[in-house]
Amino acid sequence: MGNKSKYQAFGLQFTDAKFQCNHVVALGFKKVRDSTTDTVSALGETLIKNRTNFNFHQIVSSSVQDAAAKSVAKAWDLEVATCDMHDGDKVGASAIGRLVRKDGRRNVVNPFPEGQELEKKLNLQAKHFSSSGTNRQRYLDIIGSADARDSLPLNMIKQDLCGTRMSSFHGLVRSTLKIKKCLDLYFATRKNERNSTVSDFLDADDWKLALEMEAVLNISKDLACELACEMRARIFSSHMRATMRGAHISKFYAPTPLLKYTYPPNNT
């Protein structure tokens, strides 16, 4: 994503009548000069011919693509079906303030600066370790020398390296919460070092909001996965969207947690 290179993924899905299940075969993940209809449709036909030795219309009867790429299905003269996975992503992005709505005068109508500020802090904290080998090594040294009875993990924060999927940011938030004790010890130690400029990235309120944010993104992540796997999930989607709208309206300021959740998360 960082170097703006464009790649196109293709796969075939077959329905097994005997076992009543779907089989998915990856055909290719190819670099393309652009994502125009002509480029994508031609590449898809070429890949199918090269990988299967069949012509495109001999084995393909329908196509599922992003809602913004419906023209590709039309170019193939197929029924237009869209993937709703992005809707689940947008629910999560809206809930944490990354995706906002604007009126006709381009004024934001659902601002959530607290969520945007926390996202910025979490990314900066992850960058503190990813951009410096010295900081990573100090973290390992500090946590590795801690009291064994504390059972502190040596795990690191998962970086949010994908700018188009909320599940990537969810991984960052979740991995951060799981090593909160480690981070507390690390920053407390570094702040007391001579001539140190290291300080905490998150305060107590940030940690509480991060916990609520992870709980909401965990729902939208499962929703996006469900929608990507089964078209029958449309009913499930309607229920989850209603649930997430309620979570978004509360802006995480409900007197009790939005979901029953343990802190830090126990499961992986």
LUMFIKOL-888573 format. One line per 4 residues: number of its first residue (from 1); their letters; for each residue x, y, z of N, C-alpha, C, O. Coordinates in steps of 0.001 Angstrom, whole numbers, always signed. Atoms other than C-alpha are relative to their C-alpha. Last residue first. Example, Ala and Ser with C-alpha at 12.3 -4.5 7.8 and 13.67 -1.06 7.14 Angstrom:
<atoms>
2	sa	-820/-1190/-60/+13670/-1060/+7140/-770/+1090/+730/-261/+2198/+899 ~ +890/-1190/+0/+12300/-4500/+7800/+900/+1200/+0/+1936/+1181/+665
</atoms>
This chain:
<atoms>
268	tnnp	-769/-545/+1114/-6259/-14999/+20676/-912/+290/-1154/-458/+758/-2198 ~ -104/+893/+1159/-8241/-15441/+23858/+751/+677/-1111/+914/+1897/-1104 ~ -652/+1270/-323/-7595/-13718/+27151/+221/-872/-1219/+1234/-1563/-1333 ~ +633/+1167/+639/-8252/-10110/+26260/+768/-1273/+294/+1998/-1300/+277
264	pyty	-164/-2/+1464/-6736/-7707/+28856/-652/-1227/-629/-954/-2182/+87 ~ -1119/-885/+290/-9222/-6949/+30151/+1217/-470/+805/+1129/-565/+2029 ~ -1041/+70/-1016/-12261/-9162/+29874/+1167/+871/-401/+1379/+1125/-1587 ~ -1344/+179/+527/-15275/-8224/+27815/+996/-21/+1140/+864/+738/+2099
260	kllp	-711/+682/-1081/-19020/-8200/+28166/+1384/-332/-502/+1529/-1032/-1505 ~ +54/+1449/+69/-19969/-5741/+25464/+627/-573/+1257/+1457/+79/+1891 ~ +958/+358/+1041/-20761/-2057/+25312/-184/-1499/-81/-1268/-1975/-419 ~ -584/+385/+1292/-19002/-1531/+28618/-1070/-419/-997/-2112/-955/-621
256	tpay	-518/+1365/-73/-21077/+190/+31318/+566/-365/-1356/+176/+226/-2363 ~ -521/+227/-1355/-21670/+3901/+31870/+530/-1407/+202/+1342/-1644/+1095 ~ +1000/+661/-825/-21950/+4379/+28071/+582/-261/+1387/+1789/-475/+1506 ~ +111/-669/-1286/-19409/+6836/+26679/-1083/-596/+891/-1499/+31/+1865
252	fksi	-831/+646/-1022/-18164/+4663/+23818/-141/+631/+1385/+647/+327/+2280 ~ -1340/-606/+28/-19649/+7046/+21256/+893/-511/+1131/+1774/+201/+1612 ~ -439/-162/-1386/-23139/+5810/+22304/+1375/+648/+100/+1745/+1159/+1157 ~ +738/-1108/-597/-24372/+6468/+18771/+486/+257/+1421/+580/+1405/+1853
248	hagr	-564/-1260/+484/-21624/+4250/+17340/-689/+1188/+652/-32/+2172/+991 ~ -1307/-194/-633/-22587/+1274/+19508/+597/+1341/-410/+1222/+2024/+401 ~ +230/-323/-1397/-26217/+1607/+18454/+1298/+266/+732/+1376/+1170/+1564 ~ +504/-1369/-3/-25154/+1741/+14824/-255/+443/+1437/+64/+1570/+1816
244	mtar	-1127/-915/+60/-23053/-1359/+15478/-455/+1454/-44/+236/+2326/+483 ~ -749/+51/-1252/-26034/-3392/+16627/+1118/+1030/+17/+1312/+1732/+1010 ~ +837/-661/-999/-28160/-2285/+13673/+716/+47/+1345/+671/+1059/+2046 ~ -53/-1436/+271/-25327/-3163/+11304/-817/+762/+1022/-402/+1820/+1494
240	mhss	-1248/-544/-518/-24992/-6543/+12992/+113/+1490/-258/+644/+2228/+573 ~ +3/+16/-1466/-28640/-7437/+12479/+1244/+664/+560/+1156/+1456/+1499 ~ +981/-979/-441/-28670/-6345/+8840/-31/+88/+1520/-110/+1176/+2088 ~ -535/-1346/+182/-25436/-8221/+8160/-961/+1043/+534/-540/+1980/+1213
236	fira	-904/-251/-1120/-26774/-11466/+9610/+529/+1427/-57/+685/+2083/+973 ~ +886/-140/-1156/-29604/-11323/+7084/+809/+339/+1240/+449/+1221/+2019 ~ +681/-1298/+104/-27107/-10636/+4298/-942/+231/+1181/-1059/+1353/+1675 ~ -170/-785/-1222/-24933/-13542/+5471/-702/+1343/-58/-515/+2158/+845
232	rmec	+1175/+186/-849/-26310/-15802/+2750/+81/+823/+1269/-878/+867/+2039 ~ +990/-975/+417/-23684/-14343/+431/-1260/-111/+861/-2036/+839/+967 ~ +1322/+497/+386/-21177/-16348/+2424/-923/+1136/-401/-1092/+2098/+348 ~ +72/+1449/+174/-17445/-16036/+3007/-1334/-467/-561/-1375/-1428/-1330
228	alec	-920/+423/+1052/-16785/-12317/+2518/-157/-1477/-311/+113/-1900/-1435 ~ +519/-460/+1274/-19880/-11374/+4482/+882/-428/-1159/+392/-671/-2262 ~ +1210/+752/+310/-18808/-13502/+7398/-549/+375/-1370/-955/-485/-2151 ~ -406/+1360/+353/-15302/-12083/+7369/-1211/-821/-412/-1164/-1574/-1385
224	aldk	-657/-68/+1307/-16590/-8498/+7286/+401/-1385/-478/+276/-1693/-1664 ~ +1012/-301/+1003/-18992/-9243/+10158/+605/+7/-1397/+45/-589/-2317 ~ +733/+1245/+237/-16278/-10903/+12207/-1071/+199/-1065/-1316/-686/-1885 ~ -938/+932/+640/-14095/-7822/+11806/-703/-1309/-326/-572/-1832/-1432
220	sinl	-42/-346/+1426/-17055/-5521/+12539/+963/-906/-760/+750/-1183/-1941 ~ +1270/+333/+637/-17658/-7326/+15836/+71/+268/-1499/-308/-580/-2306 ~ +55/+1456/+32/-13998/-7258/+16899/-1298/-469/-661/-1310/-1475/-1370 ~ -667/+447/+1227/-13892/-3599/+15918/+4/-1519/-110/+57/-2061/-1214
216	vaem	+829/-350/+1155/-16491/-2816/+18596/+620/-519/-1290/-80/-1080/-2132 ~ +1224/+790/-76/-14663/-4703/+21360/-888/+265/-1214/-1463/-663/-1782 ~ -318/+1368/+417/-11309/-3231/+20307/-1249/-864/-21/-1423/-1686/-921 ~ -219/+1/+1446/-12697/+303/+20504/+271/-1407/-510/-242/-1798/-1558
212	elal	+1305/-100/+640/-14071/-258/+24000/+138/-87/-1524/-667/-733/-2195 ~ +716/+1237/-320/-10676/-1458/+25209/-1376/-15/-659/-1780/-1022/-1239 ~ -556/+1043/+872/-8902/+1397/+23407/-709/-1332/+235/-935/-2090/-708 ~ +613/-162/+1312/-11244/+3861/+25141/+509/-1059/-969/-248/-1546/-1809
208	kwdd	+1414/+374/-113/-10220/+2545/+28549/-695/+83/-1355/-1470/-801/-1721 ~ +69/+1449/-117/-6531/+2635/+27602/-1444/-470/+107/-1806/-1502/-460 ~ -273/+603/+1313/-6841/+6202/+26348/-124/-1516/+58/-668/-2133/-858 ~ +1225/-116/+803/-8508/+7280/+29599/+185/-619/-1387/-741/-1210/-1942
204	adlf	+1004/+942/-507/-5566/+5921/+31622/-1285/+47/-827/-1878/-995/-1105 ~ +322/-195/-1407/-2954/+7711/+29484/-1122/-954/+398/-1544/-1782/-409 ~ +1406/+93/-398/-1398/+6489/+26244/-164/+281/+1482/+646/-157/+2299 ~ +824/-488/+1094/+1892/+7412/+24542/-1471/+71/+403/-2217/+918/-89
200	dsvt	+1170/+793/+367/+4007/+7133/+27662/-744/+640/-1173/-814/+1863/-1293 ~ +1133/-169/-907/+7371/+8884/+27689/-1177/-826/-502/-1163/-1330/-1625 ~ +1118/+919/+216/+10837/+8440/+26181/-1090/+252/+1039/-796/+421/+2222 ~ +1093/-819/+515/+13175/+11460/+26228/-1255/-840/-249/-2234/-349/-810
196	snre	+1014/+638/+852/+15768/+9761/+28426/-1058/+1006/-436/-1463/+1873/+338 ~ +110/-744/+1267/+18782/+11732/+29690/-1041/-599/-954/-967/-392/-2165 ~ -681/-1299/+60/+19330/+9133/+32437/-108/+584/-1413/+105/-112/-2405 ~ -1377/+74/+484/+16787/+6347/+32490/+594/+1396/-158/-122/+2360/-427
192	nkrt	-942/-204/-1110/+13712/+6858/+34669/+1454/-116/-424/+2353/+83/+393 ~ +136/-1377/-485/+11363/+7372/+31719/+1003/+315/+1111/+1397/+1466/+1297 ~ -682/-926/+909/+12658/+4160/+30121/-63/+1448/+496/+891/+2203/+311 ~ -1454/+176/-82/+11719/+2015/+33104/+731/+1023/-855/+1711/+1625/-414
188	afyl	-395/-429/-1347/+8160/+3331/+33418/+1513/-90/+164/+2129/+774/+787 ~ -30/-1459/-21/+7802/+3064/+29625/+370/+543/+1383/+1015/+1587/+1487 ~ -995/-551/+927/+8822/-590/+29578/+91/+1512/+118/+1181/+2058/+291 ~ -1331/+215/-582/+6853/-1604/+32666/+1073/+625/-866/+1993/+1258/-349
184	dlck	-92/-811/-1221/+3632/-56/+31387/+1387/-111/+624/+1981/+889/+1027 ~ -216/-1386/+415/+4254/-1547/+27936/+103/+925/+1205/+914/+1851/+1209 ~ -1361/-110/+528/+4667/-5026/+29382/+323/+1445/-377/+1406/+1951/-81 ~ -905/+67/-1151/+1528/-4669/+31490/+1454/+142/-437/+2259/+784/+239
180	kikl	+53/-1258/-762/-388/-3493/+28413/+969/-20/+1182/+1676/+961/+1411 ~ -1307/-188/-636/+769/-6474/+26335/+41/+1304/+800/+1100/+1915/+942 ~ -485/+1262/-568/-2645/-7847/+25350/+1352/+148/+688/+1709/-681/+1525 ~ +677/+291/-1261/-4086/-4367/+24886/+583/-1240/+689/+685/-1291/+1914
176	tsrv	-440/-996/-979/-1494/-3503/+22248/-620/-273/+1361/+64/-213/+2383 ~ -1345/+399/-431/-2097/-6753/+20347/+555/+981/+1022/+1331/+593/+1895 ~ +75/+1213/-819/-5809/-5975/+20265/+1370/-411/+524/+1518/-751/+1698 ~ +623/-312/-1291/-5391/-2400/+19061/+32/-1216/+920/+392/-1108/+2092
172	lghf	-877/-898/-752/-2900/-3299/+16319/-572/+266/+1394/+143/+181/+2392 ~ -1148/+777/-464/-4925/-6285/+15153/+956/+849/+810/+1519/+375/+1796 ~ +463/+792/-1140/-8042/-4105/+15007/+1138/-839/+565/+1265/-977/+1782 ~ -73/-886/-1163/-6118/-1712/+12778/-479/-728/+1251/+39/-499/+2344
168	ssmr	-1412/-267/-236/-5550/-4551/+10303/+169/+910/+1213/+1033/+663/+2054 ~ -524/+1140/-741/-9148/-5721/+10630/+1481/+170/+287/+1984/-362/+1276 ~ +64/-263/-1425/-10195/-2197/+9642/+544/-1173/+804/+986/-982/+1937 ~ +728/+1037/-728/-8986/-2784/+6084/+28/+279/+1492/+1102/+453/+2067
164	tgcl	+1351/+188/+527/-7985/-106/+3576/-798/-1054/+741/-1929/-1334/+346 ~ +829/-1176/-159/-4819/+1431/+5034/-1434/-172/-444/-2215/+774/-345 ~ +977/-17/+1096/-3045/-1851/+5568/-959/+1155/+213/-1703/+1177/+1194 ~ -673/-273/+1271/+157/-1730/+7603/-946/+43/-1184/-509/+240/-2318
160	dqki	+1103/-206/+928/-1398/-1437/+11062/+592/+414/-1341/+782/+1602/-1603 ~ +162/-1278/+665/+1505/-2828/+13053/-1221/+17/-921/-1613/-1008/-1478 ~ +206/+225/+1428/+1133/-5783/+15376/-270/+1341/-673/-1200/+2055/-297 ~ +1223/-547/+575/+2585/-4815/+18739/-73/-337/-1491/+919/-226/-2212
156	mnlp	-60/-1404/+404/+5317/-7080/+20089/-1341/+424/-588/-2201/-412/-864 ~ +657/-372/+1252/+5109/-10298/+22073/+176/+1484/-287/+331/+2299/+622 ~ -949/-790/+785/+7668/-10943/+24800/-590/+408/-1347/+133/+836/-2247 ~ -335/+509/+1342/+4948/-12100/+27190/+986/+931/-702/+1029/+2130/-426
152	lsdr	+196/-1025/+1019/+5063/-11162/+30902/+409/-533/-1373/+1520/-1042/-1520 ~ +312/+654/+1278/+4675/-14169/+33185/-301/+1007/-1110/-1311/+898/-1805 ~ +955/-870/+684/+4641/-11994/+36338/-428/-562/-1353/-1439/-139/-1914 ~ +1327/+267/-541/+6252/-14819/+38307/-1069/+870/-653/-2257/+555/-580
148	adas	+616/+1098/+751/+9294/-14578/+36025/-1413/-297/+480/-2228/-816/-283 ~ +268/+1126/-886/+10126/-11192/+37544/-761/-1082/-772/-1814/-820/-1354 ~ +1044/-191/-1012/+11261/-8926/+34736/-176/-1269/+818/+310/-2337/+445 ~ -617/-2/-1327/+14605/-9398/+32934/-1019/+204/+1119/-635/+291/+2285
144	giid	-691/+1265/-248/+13024/-10431/+29622/+606/-102/+1379/+756/-1205/+1905 ~ +1019/+1012/-275/+10573/-7530/+29754/+660/-1342/+321/+187/-2089/+1178 ~ +772/-362/-1196/+13354/-4972/+30115/-1015/-1080/+344/-1114/-1486/+1502 ~ -867/+77/-1184/+15770/-6589/+27671/-798/+249/+1276/-640/-468/+2265
140	lyrq	-278/+1417/-260/+13087/-7240/+25039/+853/-167/+1244/+642/-1101/+2018 ~ +1254/+619/-415/+11868/-3641/+25284/+236/-1471/+366/-213/-1940/+1412 ~ +207/-403/-1384/+15422/-2333/+25162/-1285/-617/+543/-1345/-1018/+1705 ~ -907/+779/-842/+15980/-4389/+22005/-151/+359/+1471/-87/-520/+2330
136	rntg	+456/+1398/-35/+12886/-2976/+20319/+876/-824/+929/+369/-1624/+1715 ~ +1202/+76/-839/+13843/+570/+21287/-528/-1423/+91/-958/-1854/+1161 ~ -401/-245/-1391/+17352/+154/+19904/-1200/-118/+930/-1118/-753/+1982 ~ -498/+1257/-544/+16070/-1409/+16680/+410/+137/+1452/+301/-817/+2222
132	sssf	-1262/-78/-748/+14074/+1748/+16066/+385/-1366/+555/-313/-1921/+1404 ~ -971/-843/+702/+11318/+2267/+13496/+1355/+66/+688/+2270/+719/+187 ~ -297/+501/+1345/+9105/-635/+14548/+1106/+784/-692/+1826/+239/-1528 ~ -747/+1257/-8/+9248/+95/+18278/+421/-433/-1407/+1523/-950/-1592
128	hkaq	-1097/-149/-955/+8250/+3760/+18413/+877/-1248/+18/+2095/-1158/+174 ~ -1149/-497/+755/+6151/+3127/+15290/+1220/+177/+893/+2352/+36/+430 ~ -512/+1126/+773/+3752/+1025/+17361/+1248/+402/-778/+2194/-377/-885 ~ -605/+936/-947/+3393/+3883/+19836/+581/-1209/-717/+1676/-1663/-388
124	lnlk	-1288/-568/-401/+2834/+6352/+17002/+712/-921/+991/+1933/-1068/+938 ~ -936/+175/+1111/+118/+4116/+15555/+1377/+553/+341/+2390/-36/-38 ~ -323/+1424/+99/-1637/+3870/+18914/+994/-269/-1129/+1902/-1088/-982 ~ -911/+372/-1095/-1438/+7631/+19435/+428/-1462/-98/+1595/-1789/+115
120	kele	-1303/-615/+251/-2952/+8402/+16011/+1012/-409/+1063/+2155/-731/+739 ~ -597/+736/+1117/-5807/+5945/+16545/+1404/+530/-300/+2329/-246/-542 ~ -510/+1261/-537/-6442/+7538/+19937/+649/-832/-1097/+1692/-1447/-876 ~ -1209/-291/-766/-6694/+10985/+18344/+603/-1275/+582/+1823/-1436/+604
116	qgep	-1075/-307/+940/-9147/+9755/+15716/+1318/+255/+730/+2381/-164/+270 ~ -399/+1237/+662/-11336/+8143/+18358/+1146/+212/-962/+2058/-612/-1033 ~ -658/+845/-996/-11388/+11255/+20498/+485/-1312/-616/+1579/-1792/-316 ~ -1439/-306/-94/-12066/+13409/+17419/+731/-854/+1023/+1926/-1109/+872
112	fpnv	-425/+760/-1181/-15423/+11660/+16781/+1506/+212/+164/+2289/-714/-46 ~ -1412/-24/-405/-17259/+13865/+14309/+253/-862/+1234/-606/-980/+2108 ~ -155/+977/-1093/-20655/+12774/+12952/+1447/-43/+467/+2082/-1095/+387 ~ +1227/+57/-796/-21890/+15643/+10731/+91/-1012/+1142/-749/-989/+2041
108	vnrr	+133/+1331/-596/-18558/+16670/+9213/-1208/-10/+933/-1324/+834/+1822 ~ -196/-26/-1445/-19070/+19849/+7182/-223/-1399/+556/-1187/-2066/+180 ~ -1230/+703/-367/-18590/+19466/+3443/+346/+152/+1474/+1513/+83/+1859 ~ -1024/-1038/-107/-21273/+22040/+2644/+1329/-554/+485/+2218/+193/+895
104	gdkr	-214/-621/+1305/-23645/+19367/+1351/+1045/+1100/+2/+1573/+1463/-1049 ~ +1206/-525/+606/-23205/+17389/+4563/+327/+672/-1335/+1449/+569/-1830 ~ +18/-1442/+179/-20264/+15216/+5477/-1310/+425/-643/-1917/-320/-1412 ~ +935/-454/+1017/-20038/+11716/+6919/+11/+1524/-56/+210/+2196/+956
100	vlrg	+1006/-969/-432/-17053/+10357/+8794/-885/+391/-1180/-511/+227/-2341 ~ +882/-323/+1120/-14838/+7282/+8428/-1095/+920/+511/-1833/+554/+1425 ~ -854/-62/+1193/-11920/+7040/+10858/-807/+395/-1229/-315/+1122/-2091 ~ -289/-1353/+458/-14113/+8004/+13808/+871/+102/-1223/+1130/+1208/-1697
96	iasa	-1175/-532/-702/-14055/+4719/+15722/+400/+1382/-506/+1386/+1948/-33 ~ +128/+84/-1454/-17607/+3592/+14882/+1180/+619/+737/+1013/+1120/+1849 ~ +884/-1058/-478/-17419/+4835/+11300/-59/+26/+1518/-102/+1095/+2128 ~ -683/-1273/+228/-14378/+2695/+10517/-848/+1164/+490/-315/+2133/+1032
92	gvkd	-1054/-166/-994/-16034/-335/+12112/+699/+1339/-133/+990/+1990/+870 ~ +662/-89/-1299/-19195/+59/+10046/+1039/+229/+1096/+872/+1104/+1946 ~ +436/-1387/-165/-17098/+796/+6968/-739/+205/+1318/-677/+1284/+1907 ~ -1156/-841/-280/-15301/-2522/+7292/-418/+1437/+293/+105/+2076/+1206
88	gdhm	-406/+299/-1368/-18589/-4368/+7491/+1186/+836/+428/+1243/+1318/+1559 ~ +995/-617/-872/-19770/-2608/+4346/+343/-243/+1460/+218/+658/+2290 ~ -395/-1373/-267/-16504/-3502/+2634/-1004/+718/+890/-649/+1651/+1610 ~ -1015/-35/-1049/-17283/-7212/+2980/+361/+1432/+380/+616/+1720/+1550
84	dcta	+405/-921/-1056/-20497/-6752/+984/+1035/+118/+1118/+772/+764/+2133 ~ -470/+513/-1289/-19073/-8286/-2188/-310/+1030/+1077/+89/+2189/+964 ~ -1040/-742/-724/-21086/-7333/-5252/+330/-669/+1328/-494/-1367/+1918 ~ +155/+279/-1434/-22958/-9425/-7802/+1148/+664/+738/+2304/+555/+327
80	veld	-770/-854/-896/-23436/-8313/-11429/-346/-329/+1447/-1481/-129/+1880 ~ +882/-592/-1005/-24641/-11167/-13647/+859/+782/+995/+1887/+288/+1455 ~ +450/+876/-1069/-22071/-11743/-16360/-969/+748/+906/-1057/+1975/+873 ~ +1380/+345/+317/-21344/-10125/-19719/-543/-1017/+1001/-1174/-2007/+631
76	waka	+18/+1440/+221/-17595/-10180/-19005/-1400/-502/-369/-1589/-1692/-622 ~ -888/+249/+1137/-17459/-6405/-19450/+55/-1482/-340/+251/-1849/-1499 ~ +726/-378/+1209/-20525/-6153/-17198/+847/-246/-1245/+333/-642/-2292 ~ +985/+1053/+275/-18704/-8118/-14515/-783/+311/-1270/-1098/-588/-2049
72	vska	-767/+1169/+434/-15788/-5679/-14752/-951/-1146/-341/-791/-1801/-1370 ~ -184/-70/+1449/-18150/-2679/-14655/+786/-1188/-535/+674/-1528/-1712 ~ +1070/+732/+680/-19243/-3720/-11183/+168/+1/-1512/-368/-866/-2202 ~ -570/+653/+1187/-15875/-2625/-9792/-1054/-798/-762/-730/-1805/-1393
68	aadq	-566/-1019/+882/-16939/-44/-7175/+540/-594/-1295/+997/+143/-2169 ~ +1092/-784/+588/-19273/-2557/-5523/+506/+1066/-963/-219/+1496/-1861 ~ +302/-1184/-780/-16274/-4847/-5017/-1095/+801/-714/-1201/+780/-1941 ~ -1066/-984/-107/-16467/-8061/-6979/-446/+1137/+909/-1596/+1200/+1344
64	vsss	+234/-825/-1186/-18457/-11270/-7365/+1188/+933/+144/+2335/+486/+132 ~ -1172/-683/-542/-18657/-12918/-10792/-407/+843/+1201/-1452/+1494/+1192 ~ +323/-1213/-742/-21031/-15414/-12346/+1269/+566/+607/+2286/-121/+702 ~ +1400/-351/+223/-21046/-18288/-14840/-415/+1268/+739/-1420/+1885/+387
60	viqh	+434/-1086/-888/-17345/-19001/-15283/-1431/+396/-346/-1740/+721/-1493 ~ +71/+432/-1397/-16261/-22402/-16668/-495/+1080/+956/-740/+786/+2127 ~ +255/+1432/-119/-16604/-22255/-20441/-214/-414/+1449/-947/-1366/+1719 ~ +1432/+261/-94/-16998/-18474/-20407/-343/-1487/+13/-1509/-1847/+175
56	fnfn	+680/-643/-1127/-13323/-17908/-19557/-1459/-442/+119/-1870/-908/+1181 ~ +357/-1379/+273/-11773/-20379/-21981/-892/+532/+1122/-1579/-231/+1802 ~ +1349/-209/+512/-10379/-23498/-20423/-172/+1470/-344/+477/+2336/+244 ~ +45/+460/+1386/-6726/-24485/-20008/-1416/+36/-580/-1697/-586/-1605
52	trnk	+940/+1122/+106/-7167/-24075/-16236/-40/-643/-1382/-543/-1756/-1534 ~ +9/+878/-1170/-4282/-21825/-15154/-852/-1248/-201/-533/-2309/+335 ~ -1330/+533/-308/-3394/-20135/-18452/-30/-1032/+1119/+706/-2018/+1074 ~ -461/+824/+1117/-6995/-19692/-19667/+1335/-668/+325/+1517/-1854/+52
48	ilte	+826/+1209/+35/-8207/-18505/-16284/+445/-928/-1122/+506/-2144/-940 ~ -358/+875/-1118/-5301/-16087/-15947/-792/-1299/-44/-229/-2375/+156 ~ -1306/+612/+273/-5827/-14608/-19418/+390/-983/+1093/+886/-2072/+803 ~ +170/+979/+1068/-9552/-14013/-18861/+1305/-733/-292/+1311/-1943/-518
44	glas	+781/+1126/-507/-8898/-12325/-15527/-179/-1090/-1045/-40/-2273/-736 ~ -875/+805/-846/-6117/-10160/-16966/-739/-1214/+536/-174/-2306/+591 ~ -929/+732/+871/-8371/-8932/-19771/+909/-910/+808/+1185/-2039/+400 ~ +752/+1040/+710/-11150/-8035/-17314/+912/-823/-906/+768/-2043/-988
40	vtdt	+397/+1074/-924/-8779/-6198/-14980/-719/-1128/-736/-443/-2301/-484 ~ -1180/+691/-530/-7048/-4102/-17648/-397/-1207/+833/+145/-2296/+648 ~ -664/+738/+1085/-10212/-3210/-19581/+1182/-812/+514/+1371/-1963/+122 ~ +794/+1159/+401/-12145/-2277/-16436/+708/-841/-1057/+740/-2067/-955
36	tsdr	+1112/-279/+899/-9434/+22/-15124/-703/-1289/-404/-158/-2383/-260 ~ +1135/+851/-385/-7307/-951/-12139/-1229/+308/-847/-2359/+194/-371 ~ +1138/-780/-487/-3960/+320/-13392/-1141/-957/+312/-1048/-2157/+52 ~ -364/-1401/+200/-471/-904/-14325/-1103/+941/+473/-841/+2082/+852
32	vkkf	+632/-596/+1177/-1180/-4299/-12797/+384/+1473/-105/+707/+2116/+894 ~ -210/-1438/+36/+746/-6550/-10396/-565/+553/-1304/-338/-18/-2370 ~ -848/-583/+1030/-760/-10008/-10223/+104/+1514/+133/-865/+2194/+470 ~ -58/-1308/-649/-2108/-12094/-7377/+1006/+806/-815/+2205/+793/-537
28	glav	-1159/-879/+140/-3140/-15312/-9074/-165/+1292/+765/-1275/+1714/+1089 ~ -585/+25/+1344/-5537/-18192/-9486/+1232/+874/-130/+2170/+524/-846 ~ -681/-1255/+325/-6540/-18964/-5897/+676/-138/-1362/+1422/-1090/-1596 ~ -1326/+215/+576/-8980/-21883/-5781/+601/+1351/-366/+25/+2097/-1157
24	vhnc	-581/-1203/+581/-12033/-21732/-3518/+1424/-305/-458/+2223/-863/+294 ~ -1448/+160/+126/-14162/-24789/-2790/+548/+1236/-715/+51/+1611/-1777 ~ -708/-742/+1040/-17689/-24220/-1528/+1489/-305/+31/+2083/-441/+1100 ~ -960/-979/-507/-19823/-26656/+430/+705/+653/-1185/+580/+196/-2321
20	qfka	+677/-1263/-263/-22827/-28866/-95/+935/+1019/+662/+638/+1578/+1718 ~ -301/-354/-1380/-20833/-32126/+148/-628/+1327/+416/-489/+1741/+1567 ~ +9/+1182/-863/-22293/-33720/-2974/+173/+378/+1461/-566/-97/+2323 ~ +1369/+455/-227/-23233/-30519/-4795/-56/-1163/+983/-1007/-1277/+1757
16	dtfq	-13/+1458/+10/-19762/-29003/-4413/-1387/-503/+364/-1807/-388/+1515 ~ +941/+557/-964/-20019/-25338/-5301/-51/-1505/-164/-355/-2012/-1244 ~ +867/+1051/+505/-16926/-24048/-7061/-907/-494/+1118/-468/-652/+2257 ~ +735/+694/-1047/-15139/-20770/-6411/-967/-990/-635/-1730/-646/-1538
12	lgfa	+1202/+698/+468/-12431/-19394/-8685/-651/-712/+1174/+38/-1281/+2021 ~ +217/+1352/-487/-9848/-16818/-7649/-1271/-579/-602/-2130/+157/-1086 ~ +1044/+756/+693/-8291/-13570/-8809/-116/-1383/+617/+881/-1973/+1033 ~ +140/+1406/-392/-6285/-10924/-6957/-1162/-636/-755/-2204/-14/-965
8	qyks	+1350/+522/+201/-5181/-7649/-8551/-30/-1484/+345/+780/-2262/-159 ~ +24/+1441/+218/-2160/-5657/-7455/-1457/-457/-106/-2350/+113/+522 ~ +1322/+609/+92/-1535/-1929/-7685/+124/-1486/-309/+859/-1888/-1210 ~ +63/+1026/+1038/+1652/-281/-6463/-1377/-659/+29/-1976/-815/+1093
4	kngm	+1062/-264/+969/+1060/+2872/-4389/-54/-1006/-1151/-741/-764/-2144 ~ -650/-447/+1233/+4430/+2488/-2588/-997/+200/-1140/-596/+424/-2282 ~ -812/-1186/-157/+2788/+2407/+849/+592/+519/-1288/+692/+1733/-1465 ~ +820/-1192/+0/+0/+0/+0/+863/+1255/+0/+508/+2249/-633
</atoms>
